[in-house]
Amino acid sequence: MGHGGENMSRKSNSFGFLKNGWKSAYIALRLIDCTWLFMLNAFVLKFAVRGLKFSVINIFKSICNLAADDKYMSISHSKFPVQESGTGFSYICIMIYTDTKKRQLKKLWKAAFEDDEAFVELYFKRVYRNENAMTLEHKGKIVSSLQLLPYTMNFHNTEIPVAYISGACTAEAERGKGWMQQLMQQSLEEMRRRGVALAALIPAEAGLFSFYGKFGFVKAFEYSFGLYRARRKQSATFGNAYSVRLECGKTDKRVYEYFARRLRMRMICVLHDFKDLSNIIKDMELAGGRLFVVFSEDVHEVCGMAFAMPAKTAAPNSEAVALVKEWFYENSEAGDVLFSHVADYFGVNSVVYRTPCEASQLPQPYGMARVIDVERMIDIWLAAHPESVRRKEELAGMDVRSLTSLLLDYTNRRAYMSLMLD
C-alpha cells in the first residue's frame, strides 16, 4: 500500500508538471503572437502614414498641375506656395493660405460694399466656399474677386446648372486698371469648364448694367410692384380657417416643400434648396424681417407664405410700409390673411410687394443673364417649342446677347429670380 501510494503521488506530480508546462507554453505562444501582431501593425501603420502623406501631397499636386511658375501653383485662379520636399508641411501651408485668402476676400468685400458686419459674417460663414472664389492677384495681393455660387434653374421643366456671380469687386486703389475685365473673362472660361449652362448676376448699381453687357450679359430678370392696404388690424389667429406662424430657427420640411413646389411652377426661375431657404431666413432676420407662413386649420397644410421686412422710406414724413420680397398663396382669402398679418406685425397700413413683371407693367430691372452652354440651352428650348420655325443652326449663329434674350423670353418677362443674397 505504501509503494502503491508513492507511485500514485508521483503520477499525480508528473501530470501536474505536464499541465503547468502546457499552460506556460500556451502563454509564451500568446505573448509571441501578440508581439508579432504589434510589430506588424506598427510596421503597417508606419507605411500607411507615409502613404497618406504622400497621397495627400500628390492629390494636391495633381489638382494643382497648372503651375504659374516654379514657386506657385494655382487652384481656381488663386495661388498658394507648395513645398517640394514631400512632407506634410505642404498641406499645412495650403490650409493656412486658404484661410488667409478668405480673410483677404472678407476685407475686400467690406471695403467695396456697404453691408453691415452681421451680413458679412453670415455670408462668409454660411455661403462662401474657397472653391467658388475667383480671384486675381497682383504683387502678391488679391486685387479683384468674385464668387461663382452654384444654383439650379427650372428652364422649361428641365433643371439646369446656373452660376450666380456674387460679390464682384476690386480694391479701390486698383480700380480702372482692367483687373475685373480680366477676371470676368477667366470666370466665363471657368464656368464653361464646370459645365454651367447659364450665368446670372445682380449689378450693384445701375451703371454696371452696361459694364456687364460687354461680356454678353443682358437684362433678363425684372419685377414690378403691387400695393396691399390693410383694412383693419388683425390678431395672430384669423378666425377658424387659417393661422399664421413666423418661421425661424429650424425650418419646417413642409414649409420648404411648399416653397420649392411654388418656385417650380414658374417656367423659367432660379430655384433655392433647403440650405438656401435657411440662409434667406437668417438674412431676413438680420434686416428685421420674417418669413410668415399661413396654414389651413382643417388639415394644417401650408397654403401661403411671405418674406417680409420693414421698407426703407424715401422721405422722412412718408408713410411707413412693409416690403414683401417674395410671396405665394393658394387663394385670395389666404392671401388676405397673410398680408393683413404682415401689416399688423410691422404696424403699418400698407404693404408693398414684388411680383413677376407682366409685359404691360412698368418693369424694375433686377438681374442679368448670359448663356454659357449654347448647345444645351438651344436643345432644351427647341424641345419645349416644337412649333417654332427656328432651326438649331440659326439659333447657334446668333450673338450671345440676342440668344440669351430669346431663350429666356425677355419680351414676355418670363424669367424670374428672387431672394438672392444681394
PyMOL commands that set and color helices and strands:
alter all, ss='L'
color gray80, all
select helices_A, chain A and resi 2-63+89-112+117-126+130-132+172-174+179-193+208-213+253-264+274-286+332-346+374-384+392-396+400-407+410-412
alter helices_A, ss='H'
color red, helices_A
select strands_A, chain A and resi 72-75+78-81+133-138+141-155+158-170+198-201+218-229+237-238+242-247+268-271+290-296+302-310+321-329+350-356+364-371+415-416
alter strands_A, ss='S'
color yellow, strands_A
deselect
rebuild
show_as cartoon
